Amino acid sequence: MLCRIILLAIFYNIFASSAGQNCDNAHFYEDIGCSPSNEKNGECPAEYFCGSFKPSKDGCLFKNKTLKYGETIDDNLIYPACRINCRCQEQSTKPFTCAILDCPEWLGSPLKVGCHRRYEVNKCCSVGQVCLPMNENIKCEVGGKTYVEGERFVPEDSCLKCVCSEGYEGKNTEKFCSKQKCVDQIQNPEEVANNCAPVYFEKERCCPYGWVCPKPEDKIEVINANAKSNNLK
């Protein structure tokens, strides 16, 4: 069954997105495989169209695709979220079992004197170190700060994770940046399947930190006059 979702998100400290802002509070819906409508609310889609998130009897759902039992998710889709080898499993409270990466830097791996860790786009862990003398030609000016080769940065009001590398001129293209991976269908499958509303901190509007799930006694009040509410399911 096709599910039609008017953007629904609950923000800590009551944050409301207004026209003209980036659509980062909609990142969750894109991350789980929903498609934006052509109708706009300001600069953002007014609604998203999603397939059913209910568990499939034939396998496991991930980004609107059904994986057979024993099949694994493409690591390229989940590696930036520090997951690998996520396998669809039968008869479990969670549909996927994954290996979680432990990066050397998280375990106290030391840095050489005069060095910093070097990262790459779409990678979870550092891939090496950059040491003195630094390449003075590789610098990235972002949000009033200067980053050097291999350093990570997050552009303001975006759900991108970027890495400073040669050729960066302020354009956050795929060469330098990738969208954050929330992997909530792996971490929180029950909440996604039950159409729970993602909850965000005011300044962290990409991946949810919690959920508010529907109850039979709940009443829905439409507070966005620009969004249509007809034929919702």
N, C-alpha and C positions, 0 to 999 in steps of 0.2 A: 504494500500500500504506500502510495506517495504521501509524504507528510509535508505540509506547507507551514513554514514557521515565520511569524513576524518576529523580528529581532527581540529576544528576551534575555536580559541579563540583569543581575542584581549587583550593585556596586557598594562596597564598604564605604561609609561616609556619604552615601547617596550621590553618586556621580551620574550625570546624564550627558550623553553625547549630543552635540548640536551640529547643525548643518555647517559644512566647511571644515570639519575636523576629519582626520584620518579614520578609516573604518576598522581600527584595530580591535574594537570590542566585538567585531563580527568574525575575528580570526578563528575562534573555536569552531564555528559552523563550517568554515572552509576546511579546517583541519580534519573534520570527521567525514568529509566528502560531499557536503551539500553544495548545491549550485545556486548562485545568486540570480535573482530575477532581473529583468531589464528595467523594471520600474525603480525609480530612484527616490530616496528621501534625502534631499540635499545632494551631497556627492556620493552617498552610500546606497547600496541596494535596500529597498524597502522590506524585502523578505527573502527567504532562502527556501529552496525545494530540496527535500531530503527523502531518501528511501526509508523503509522501515528499519528501526534499530533493534527490533525484537530478535532474540536468539533464533538462529536457523536450525532446523532439525538435520540439515545436510552438512553443517560445518560451522565456521566462525565468520562473523562479519567484520570487515575492516575497510573503511573508506568506500562504502557501497559495493563492495565485492565480497563474495562468499568463498572462503578458503576451505578446502576439504580437511577432514581430520588428519593430522600428521603433516600437513603442508605448512611451510614457514612463510612469514612476511618477507618481502624483499628488504634486505638490510639497509639499502639506500634510503628507504622511507623512514627508518627508525633510528639509524646510527647517530644522527645529530642529537637525539634525545638520550643517548648513552644506553641504548638497548640493541641487542643483536640476537639472532637465532630465535625469534619469537614464533613458537610452534602452536598451531591450533590443536587443542586437546578436547577430548570428549569426557563427559561426566565430571565436570569441575565447576566450582563456583565462579572461576574466572576462565574465559575461553582461551587465553593465551598464556603460555609459560615462556619466560624470556631469560636470557643472560643479561645481567646488569654490569656495565663496565666499571671498573675501579681504575681511574686514571692515576698514573704515578704521582702527579702533583697533589692529588687528594691524600695520598698516603705518605706525604712528607719527603718525596724525592727532592734532593737538594739541587739548587741552582749553582752553576759555576760563578765565580766572582766576575762582576761586570756583564752579566748575561740576563736575559729575560726569556720566558717561554714563547715559543713560536706555534701559532695555530694556523689551521687551514679551514676554509669554508666547508660546511657540511661534515665536519669531524667533531667528535666529542672531546677527545683528549689532545694535549699538545703533541706536536710531531717532532719536536727538537728544541734547540735553544739558539737564540741570536746573541752574539757576543761582540764586544768591542774589538776593533773599531766598527761602529754602525755605518750603514750606507746612508749618507745624508740626503740622498735623492729619494729615499722612500719614507715619506711622511704624509700623514693624513690629518687634515684640520677638520674636526667635527664638533659642533656644539661648543666652540670656544676652547676645545682641548686639542692637544697634539698627540697623535699616536704614531708609533714607529713600526717598522717591519714586523709582521707576525702578531701584533697585539689585536685583541678583540675590542670591538666597540658596538654599542647599540644606538642607532640614530633615534633622536627624540621623536615621540609620538609615532612609533612604528613597532611592528612585531618582527623586525629583522635582527639577525645576528650577523655582524660583519667582521672582516679581518682586513687590517691595513696591509696592502701589498703594492708592488710597483704598478704605476699607471692610474692609481686612484685620483680622481679629480672632482670629488664631491657627488658623483652619481652612484647610487646604491644598486648597481646591476648585479646579475647572477655571478659575475666573476668575483665580486667582493662580498656578496651578502646572500643569505638564504633565510626563508621564513622559519620562525621557531616551530618546533614539532611538539605538540602537546601530548600526543598519544593517549588521549583519554579513553579511547575504545579498548586500550590495553590495561590502563591503570584503574579506570572507573567504569567498567562495562555496564554495571547495573544502573548507575545513574544516567548514562547515555540512553540505555534501552527504555528507561521509564520517563524519558523526556523531562528530566530535571533541569532547572535553570542554573546555568553557571554563575558562580559568585566571584567577584573580583575585588582586590584592593584598588583604591582610587588610582594609583600610579602604576599598577601592574595589570594592564587590561588585555593581555594576550591569552594566557593559559589560566584556567580557573584555579582558585585555591580552595573552593568548597562548592556546595550544591544546596539548592532548595528544591525539594521534590514535591510533586502535586499530591494533594490530599482530597478525598471525596467532598469535604466541606468547603474547599477553596472556591472563591469567586474571582473571576478574571475581570479586571477593569482596564480598558484601553485608554492609555494616557497620551498616546501619540496620534494626534489628529490627522497626520499625513499618511499614516499606514492604514491600509484596508483591513477589515476584519471579517469579511464575508467568506463563507464556505471554509472556515478553519476547522481542522480536525486534530 
